[in-house]
Amino acid sequence: MLMESPLFLLYASKKADIKKRLEELDKVKYESNERIFAELCFCLCTPQTRALSANKGVKELEKTGLLLSGTEKQISEILKKSGVRFHNNKASWIILARNQFSRAGQMKIKGMLNTDDITGLRNWLADNVKGLGYKEASHFLRNIGYGNDIAILDRHILTSALNHKVIKNIPESISKQHYLEIEQQLKRFAAFQRISLQELDMVWWSELGSLPLEEMK
């Protein structure tokens, strides 16, 4: 008789919630250009900032209309009030991204993302959108329903990977090559556990008592 691993048993106990969360994320790709852009801005705001603070800042920018029309100073002030660290830099990144994905004054981000090639799209985002590294680009793609085969190597996931002996240590910084190597290790581990990479991410987050994005909605 096959003995299931503790991780798989945890996954099985959370499977319904995980499926529901993934279905919610998958629907985001069909929403408006403005919603997709807001998700990008959220990911631009998350480095060294709590997700709740980043989400609070972006929601306030959406509510006031400043996300699509505000000046760098106005955006920076909202981010600062929301607890977003490095708010000046991140306001600058939002302005740059807004200009990058707008055409004739209208947000057109959906038509500018090659979602037929998610790996290539992640590379492009990390190389061309200021403020996005591999982790943030992966986070953005997951948030808009394209995260099935990519890893978000944040501190919690790396710690879980270390605890499960998928990796030998948590690196201080991660180059593109190292990121891809760890991602492949996680894919092999997830396959061994008979769950998807995205489900593995969800299971490990569920150990903290919530699934990704649950506390932000």
C-alpha positions in Angstrom: 0.0 0.0 0.0 1.3 3.4 -1.0 2.1 5.6 2.0 1.2 9.3 1.2 3.7 11.9 2.3 2.7 14.4 5.1 2.9 17.2 2.4 0.5 15.4 0.1 -1.9 14.7 2.9 -1.8 18.4 3.8 -2.5 19.2 0.1 -5.4 16.7 0.1 -6.9 18.4 3.1 -6.6 21.8 1.5 -7.4 20.8 -2.1 -10.9 22.3 -2.3 -9.6 25.7 -1.0 -6.6 25.6 -3.3 -8.8 24.8 -6.4 -11.1 27.7 -5.5 -8.1 30.1 -5.2 -6.6 28.9 -8.5 -10.0 29.4 -10.2 -10.2 32.9 -8.9 -6.7 33.7 -10.2 -7.5 32.2 -13.6 -10.5 34.6 -14.0 -8.3 37.7 -13.6 -6.9 37.4 -17.1 -10.3 38.1 -18.5 -10.7 41.4 -16.6 -10.0 44.9 -17.8 -6.7 46.4 -18.8 -6.9 48.6 -15.7 -7.2 45.6 -13.4 -4.3 43.9 -15.0 -2.2 47.0 -14.7 -3.2 47.4 -11.0 -1.8 43.8 -10.4 1.4 44.9 -12.1 1.6 47.9 -9.8 0.9 45.8 -6.7 3.9 43.6 -7.7 6.1 46.6 -8.2 5.2 47.7 -4.7 5.8 44.4 -2.9 9.7 44.3 -2.6 10.6 44.8 1.0 7.0 45.8 1.8 4.2 43.7 3.4 1.6 42.6 0.8 -1.2 44.2 2.8 0.6 47.6 2.6 1.3 47.2 -1.1 -2.3 46.2 -1.7 -3.6 49.1 0.4 -1.6 51.6 -1.6 -2.7 50.3 -5.0 -6.3 50.1 -3.9 -6.2 53.7 -2.8 -4.6 54.8 -6.0 -7.3 53.0 -8.0 -10.1 54.5 -5.8 -8.7 58.1 -6.3 -8.0 57.6 -10.0 -4.4 58.4 -9.4 -3.1 55.1 -10.6 -3.8 56.1 -14.2 -3.6 59.8 -14.0 -1.6 60.8 -10.9 1.7 62.5 -10.8 4.8 60.8 -9.4 4.5 63.0 -6.3 0.8 62.2 -5.8 1.5 58.5 -6.2 4.4 58.6 -3.8 2.4 60.3 -1.1 -0.3 57.6 -1.3 2.2 54.8 -1.1 4.0 56.4 1.8 0.7 56.7 3.8 0.0 53.1 3.0 3.3 51.9 4.5 5.0 51.1 1.2 8.8 51.3 1.6 10.9 53.1 -0.9 7.7 54.9 -2.0 9.6 57.4 -4.2 11.3 54.8 -6.3 8.1 52.7 -6.6 6.1 55.7 -7.7 8.7 56.3 -10.4 8.4 52.7 -11.5 4.6 53.0 -11.7 4.8 56.1 -13.9 7.3 54.3 -16.2 5.1 51.2 -16.4 2.0 53.3 -17.1 3.7 55.1 -20.0 5.1 51.8 -21.2 1.8 50.0 -21.4 -0.4 53.0 -22.6 -1.2 53.9 -26.1 -2.9 57.3 -27.0 -3.7 57.8 -23.3 -5.4 54.5 -22.8 -4.1 51.5 -20.9 -3.4 48.6 -23.3 -1.4 46.2 -21.2 -3.4 43.1 -22.1 -2.6 43.4 -25.8 1.1 43.9 -25.1 1.7 40.7 -23.2 2.6 37.6 -25.1 0.7 35.1 -23.0 1.3 32.3 -25.6 4.9 32.1 -24.2 4.8 32.5 -20.4 8.5 31.8 -20.0 9.4 34.3 -22.7 7.0 36.8 -21.2 8.5 36.5 -17.8 12.0 37.1 -19.3 10.7 40.1 -21.1 9.0 41.6 -18.1 12.1 41.1 -15.9 14.3 42.6 -18.6 12.1 45.5 -19.6 9.9 46.7 -16.7 11.9 48.7 -14.2 11.3 47.4 -10.7 10.5 43.8 -11.7 12.9 41.0 -11.1 12.2 37.4 -11.7 10.3 37.0 -8.5 8.1 40.0 -9.1 7.5 39.0 -12.7 6.5 35.5 -11.6 4.2 37.0 -8.9 2.5 39.2 -11.5 1.9 36.3 -13.9 0.5 34.2 -11.1 -1.8 37.0 -10.0 -3.3 37.3 -13.5 -3.8 33.5 -14.0 -0.6 32.5 -15.8 1.4 31.0 -12.9 0.8 27.3 -13.4 4.4 26.4 -14.3 6.5 29.1 -12.7 7.8 29.6 -9.1 7.6 32.7 -6.9 10.8 32.4 -4.9 10.0 34.6 -1.9 11.4 34.1 1.5 8.6 31.8 2.7 8.8 29.5 -0.3 12.6 29.3 -0.1 12.4 28.5 3.7 9.9 25.8 2.9 12.1 24.4 0.2 15.0 24.4 2.6 12.9 22.6 5.3 12.0 19.9 2.7 15.6 19.6 1.6 14.8 20.7 -1.9 17.6 23.3 -1.6 20.7 23.3 0.7 20.6 26.9 1.7 18.8 30.2 1.2 20.8 32.5 -1.0 21.3 36.1 -0.1 20.6 37.1 -3.7 19.4 35.0 -6.7 20.7 35.5 -10.2 18.5 34.6 -13.2 20.4 31.3 -13.7 20.2 30.4 -10.0 16.5 31.3 -10.0 15.8 28.9 -12.9 17.8 26.1 -11.2 15.8 26.4 -8.0 12.6 26.5 -10.0 13.6 23.3 -11.8 14.3 21.6 -8.4 10.9 22.7 -7.2 9.2 21.3 -10.3 10.9 17.9 -9.8 9.9 17.9 -6.1 6.3 18.9 -6.9 6.1 16.1 -9.5 7.4 13.6 -7.0 4.7 14.8 -4.6 2.1 14.4 -7.4 1.0 18.0 -7.3 1.6 20.9 -9.6 4.2 23.6 -8.9 1.5 26.2 -8.4 -0.3 23.9 -5.9 3.0 23.4 -4.1 3.2 27.2 -3.6 -0.4 27.2 -2.3 0.2 24.3 0.1 3.3 25.9 1.6 1.4 29.2 2.0 -1.5 27.4 3.6 0.9 26.4 6.4 0.8 30.0 7.5 -3.0 29.9 7.8 -3.9 31.5 4.4 -3.6 31.1 0.7 -1.8 33.6 -1.5 -3.8 36.8 -1.9 -6.5 35.6 0.5 -5.7 38.3 3.1 -5.8 41.0 0.4 -9.2 40.6 -1.0 
